[in-house]
Amino acid sequence: MIGPLTAVTGASGAVGGRVARRLARTGVPVRLLGRDPARLPDVPGADHAPAAPYGDGQAMRRALDGAHTLFLVSAHESPHRVREHTTAIDAAVAVGVERIVYVSFQGAAPDATFTFARDHWDTEAHIRTAEVRHTFLRDNWYLAGLPAMTGTDGVLRGPGGDGRVAAVAHEDIADAAAAVLLDEGTDHDDRVYDLTGPEAFTLAEAAEELSRVTGRPVVYVPETREEAYASRAGYGAEDWEVAGWVTSYEAIANGELAAVSDAVPTLTGRPAQSFAQFLVENPDSYRHLLPGG
């Protein structure tokens, strides 16, 4: 299959790399972008752009020259992330990119509880004002994050209360994104897709599932906001980053991540992966919770 060139940012990451491989397997021309070209994956048939930090407009224009579509994975969280995004978007428009598919976050809004979701809203707003076709893929929490955030002591802690989260697998995000990118029509233009798992569950229920699969007690310990900030104070992270960690849980408590969407099955033609299925297929995700892990 041959088609116009698609530039994939964040190609060394969990989402961008998966999407690049899916596109390349179909024969679509793919260009991989990243801050460090040495870290870009080996994707047969894909070409590597020179170093292209989002905030470097000149480098992004060089990297995107000749591309028809930009798959824009959000930059690493930072106080300057929106500025980096807008620089990359402006570079894409300047060199004639015709379509941007942006990986956003469910519940993106100017007043979202999750502080980083506000960054996504601002980025979406900038794309909407640009002369470019666009689609927004708003993913929920990652399923992989649940075991990752559970300590070796078997405790998942945070101010999530008894709220529910419709967490989604990286594989489902990549499959949905590839379906959108490979569709040369206009059906996805100006569309917003919430990418979620098939069900919303509490963090206590996530801990129960981890207990079942690991054979050891795993518990969820709800924290107050003050307790959450205190328990994360020892990581040496900056205030804005800790605020992002804490408010991601508070968004769950406030019900902002509980809505279940049918976008994954609609776009991919198969059911979205449940947390139980994810754990079965990804035993390394909870290996640190096993004896000797």
HELIX and SHEET records of a PDB file:
HELIX    1   1 GLY A   16  ARG A   25  1                                  10    
HELIX    2   2 PRO A   37  ARG A   39  5                                   3    
HELIX    3   3 GLY A   57  LEU A   64  1                                   8    
HELIX    4   4 ARG A   81  ALA A   94  1                                  14    
HELIX    5   5 THR A  115  THR A  129  1                                  15    
HELIX    6   6 GLY A  145  ALA A  148  1                                   4    
HELIX    7   7 HIS A  170  LEU A  182  1                                  13    
HELIX    8   8 LEU A  203  THR A  214  1                                  12    
HELIX    9   9 ARG A  225  SER A  231  1                                   7    
HELIX   10  10 ALA A  233  TYR A  235  5                                   3    
HELIX   11  11 ASP A  239  ALA A  253  1                                  15    
HELIX   12  12 ALA A  263  THR A  268  1                                   6    
HELIX   13  13 PHE A  275  GLU A  281  1                                   7    
HELIX   14  14 PRO A  283  LEU A  289  5                                   7    
SHEET    1   A 7 ASP A  47  HIS A  48  0                                        
SHEET    2   A 7 VAL A  30  LEU A  32  1                                        
SHEET    3   A 7 THR A   6  VAL A   8  1                                        
SHEET    4   A 7 THR A  69  VAL A  73  1                                        
SHEET    5   A 7 ARG A  99  PHE A 105  1                                        
SHEET    6   A 7 ARG A 133  ASP A 139  1                                        
SHEET    7   A 7 ARG A 191  LEU A 195  1                                        
SHEET    1   B 2 VAL A 155  GLY A 158  0                                        
SHEET    2   B 2 VAL A 219  PRO A 222  1                                        
SHEET    1   C 2 ARG A 164  VAL A 165  0                                        
SHEET    2   C 2 PHE A 201  THR A 202 -1                                        
END                                                                             
